[in-house]
Amino acid sequence: MSARADRTIRAPAAAALRFRPSRDEAPQVVARGRGEVAERILALAREHGVPVHEDADLLELLATCDLGDEIPPELYAVVAELLLYLYRLNGELAAAADARAA
């Protein structure tokens, strides 16, 4: 297998969602891409402290959405579980930071 083919197979992919409970009815796809675009999405997420979750199956489904689209209803339950996990994780991290500061 050539190096180029190997690089293509392993090209990273990423998608970013935004959900504003007071404004949005469902999470929206605000970024998606492969290769360098995916690397930039991931770098920006890390730079801004946005949690990154790896799920190849979910990513494949999100890749079918256009930018700005709400996620399809079929993904509500999966994304809701993920958001709940991330909200809990953020709460635990904030509580741990508060405890260290005290």
Secondary structure, DSSP 8 states (H G I E B T S, - for coil): --HHHHHHHT--EEEEEE--TTT-SS-EEEEEEETHHHHHHHHHHHHTT------HHHHHHHTTS-TT-B--GGGHHHHHHHHHHHHHHHHHHHHHHHHHH-
